[in-house]
Amino acid sequence: MNFAKLTAYLETFYNEKNIPGLGMAMYHKHQPIYEHYAGFSDVENQIPFSGDSIFRLYSATKVVTCTALLQLLEQGRYKLTDPLYEYIPEFKHMLVRHTLPDGTVELLPAQNSITIEHLFTMTAGIETIHTDAVQRAVAASNGEGQTLTVIKALAQEPLAFEPGSHFKYTVCHDVLAALLEVITGQTFGHYLQQNIFEPLGMKDTSFQLKDESRFCKLYNNFNAQTHQAESVGETILLQPGRAYESGGGGLFSTVPDYIVFAEALCRYGLAPNGERILRPETVDAMRSPRLSPIARQDFDRFGGASKYGYSYGLGVRTLVNREDNNSLSQNGEFGWDGARGCYVVIDPESEVTLFYAQQENGSPWYRWHGTVRNYAYASIWQA
């Protein structure tokens, strides 16, 4: 193994890609083989980005959310084909928007019920969390906006399309979080703490920031030459209310925490410390492509070049044609990414797990994720 080229590439990110700081960790054959940090979590105060740095996962949260729901599937608490309304009755009588030839929009009753699998695969037709009904529900709760309360209010919004007919990347996994609360009687965060974070020793991963002194600054359009950004602070509204726990993007974590979680999935559900969070057959179900041909076309348009060769499984991208992506990973590799640049690769066939983290809004991170991946794989093979 030789990680010199990978390290040199990552070291260019501050000056050449305007990334304030980054971290990366990697396993091969279920052993930790690489960990590297560069740049700063706080440029102004010259605080290095490190294994202690806490950042938002944004949509890399989704892999955790879907793992939690799959734990309940293993326990027989629901079936993927179950209608959502059996658990959250507000979703029983849904309307669907239909655009007529003259451009007007007509609302018609949905012909199909939203199923739980539709939520996993982003084919439910549910759109944004930011609706008038949600705002009223949050106001009525004095700004708390608990997860289940918000999702029940979301059911008042018409669907974008007939459930199951298309793919649209929206807040479906937030709805999964509310579903878990109904099934378990626990808050989503409490369930994750008991069933994933504590068993795996993920001491810094939570919906609540555990140590503000270690939190990476949220730079928006950072400029390495001036050491300044257009702004510093949250620009993505993840919480309509104070108590809301977003299954689609709300978790804080660290590189050492998340790589352990990802490695557990690479080991077919068995964590490095011997704790099992999923069965092997469930991990295979998670990474199996699930989209219809029409929904796959939607996914291709959504993902662009960074998702060429991938389809979508139960909440994760899954590689189905490695040649289309010039990928050194194997078909069946799966994972996801996040709005400020986090990126996870889980490849059971190659026995490779990697997690790359950054927290900068404005950079085209989707352009270099594949390069990071291929440098990492090539490093394993180099003498």
ABEGO torsion letter per residue (X at the ends): XBAAAAAAAAAAAAAAAGBABBBBBBBBGGBBABBBBBEBABAAAGBBBBAABBBBAEAAAAAAAAAAAAAAAAAGABBAABBAAAABAAAABBBBBBBBAAGBBBBBBBABBBBAAAAAAGAAGBBBABBAAAAAAAAAAGGAGBAAAAAAAAAABBBABBBGABBBBBAAAAAAAAAAAAAAGBBAAAAAAAAAAAAAGBAABBABBABAAABBBBBBGBBAAAGBBABBEBABBABABAABBBAAAABBBBAAAAAAAAAAAAAGGBBAAGBBABBAAAAAAAABBABBAAAAAAAAAAAEAAABGBBBBBGBBBBABAAAAGBABBBGBBEBBBAAGBBBBBBAAAGBBBBBBBBBBGBBAAAAAAAAAAAAAAAAABX
